[in-house]
Each structure stands twice: as C-alpha cells, then as structure tokens.
Amino acid sequence: MNVEHQKEIIAKQEGLSNTLGMEFISTPEANTCMARMSVDKLNRQPFGFLSGGATLALAENLAGVGSMSICPDKLAVGINVSGSHVRTVMEGDTVTAYGKLEYRGSTLHVWRVEVKNEKGDLVSTVQVTNYIITPRKGKRDIDLSAAE
C-alpha cells in the first residue's frame, strides 16, 4: 500500500503521529501498511517501558493512514480500538506495527495490527475499526489535498 500522500499530509500537521515520532512506511501489498516508532521519553511509562496507550495510538494511527490510502477522498476515524500487550519494550528499542485490512466495507474498515520489537517478537495485537466518512464541502478539519 502506498502511504506517501498521507505521510505528506501528516508532516504538515501537528498531532499525535508527529508528537510520538511515528514513521509510516509503504508496503508492496495493497491491503497492508507499516509504521515504526522509537521508544523514548515521549511514549514511555515512568519505568522506561513503552506505554500501552502509545502502542494503541500507533496501531490506530496506522489503521487510519491505511484506510485513507485506500479511500483518498474520504476521512477515516477510529471508532473502536482493542489490544492485548504480551511483552514489554524498553526505552531505546524500536517497535514496528504491521497492519492488515481484515474487512473493507463502504463505511467500516477493520484492521488487525501486530506490533513487534526489533528482534521480531510480538509485543501487542490490536484490532482497529475505522468509520469512513465522506466529507461535506467546506466542512473538513483538514484539507485532504494539502500535500498536492
């Protein structure tokens, strides 16, 4: 999946993706996407572990980028995020999120996201449901053509 257009839009906006240091990566498969995030002082718990909330944010943002890549004239908003964390990740490590589109309807997309550490060990599994919205002219919070 080509996510270059969404990366350009994100780069011009202030928001959680940039604050937490998420890097979105295009993949050769049409129904998959990827993102990386270093574990640092911005997304860790006081104990030095990656925050579960930051992990869920990575998965939700990745699924949003994926949904907007396959529906470029629409907005995607997460309406349900559910995850299980099975391994800790220490500050200084990097996690990679691999998203796969499990269901593509006209108004709902369901993504399965696996988050892994640098060794490739599973850290978290997350399911994200996005609601797909057709924006009304003049009613958008962001300009979808901002990067064009």
WOVENUR-V340710 format. One record per pair of residues at least 6 apart in sequence whose C-alpha atoms are under 7 Angstrom apart, sorted by the first residue. I is the first residue (numbers start at 1). J is the second residue. Records with the same first field share a line. If there is no record, write none. Layout:
I->J / J
//
This chain:
1->26 / 27 / 28 / 29 / 30 / 31 / 32 / 33
2->26 / 27 / 69
3->25 / 26 / 65 / 69
4->26
5->147
6->65 / 69
7->24
8->147
9->146 / 147
17->61
20->42 / 43
21->37 / 38
22->35 / 36 / 37
23->35 / 36 / 37
24->34 / 35 / 36
25->33 / 34 / 35
26->33 / 34
27->33 / 34
31->100 / 101
32->99 / 100 / 101
33->66 / 98 / 99 / 100
34->62 / 97 / 98 / 99
35->62 / 96 / 97 / 98
36->94 / 95 / 96 / 97
37->94 / 95 / 96
38->92 / 93 / 94 / 95
39->50 / 90 / 91 / 92 / 93 / 94
40->91 / 92
43->50 / 51 / 54
44->50 / 51 / 91
45->51
48->90 / 91
49->88 / 89 / 90 / 91
50->88 / 89 / 90 / 91
56->83
59->97 / 113 / 126
60->78 / 81 / 128
62->99
63->99 / 111 / 128
64->76 / 77 / 130
67->76
68->74 / 75 / 76
74->132 / 133 / 134 / 135
75->132 / 133 / 134 / 135
76->130 / 131 / 132 / 133
77->130 / 131 / 132
78->128 / 129 / 130 / 131
79->129 / 130 / 131
80->128 / 129
81->126 / 127 / 128 / 129
82->126 / 127 / 128
83->124 / 125 / 126 / 127
84->124 / 125 / 126
85->123 / 124 / 125
86->123 / 124
87->123
88->123
89->117
93->118
94->117 / 118
95->115 / 116 / 117 / 118
96->115 / 116 / 117
97->113 / 114 / 115 / 116
98->113 / 114 / 115
99->111 / 112 / 113 / 114
100->111 / 112 / 113
101->110 / 111 / 112
102->110 / 111 / 112
103->109 / 110
104->110
107->131 / 132 / 133
108->129 / 130 / 131 / 132
109->129 / 130 / 131
110->128 / 129 / 130
111->127 / 128 / 129
112->126 / 127 / 128
113->125 / 126 / 127
114->122 / 124 / 125 / 126
115->122 / 123 / 124 / 125
116->122 / 123
117->123
//
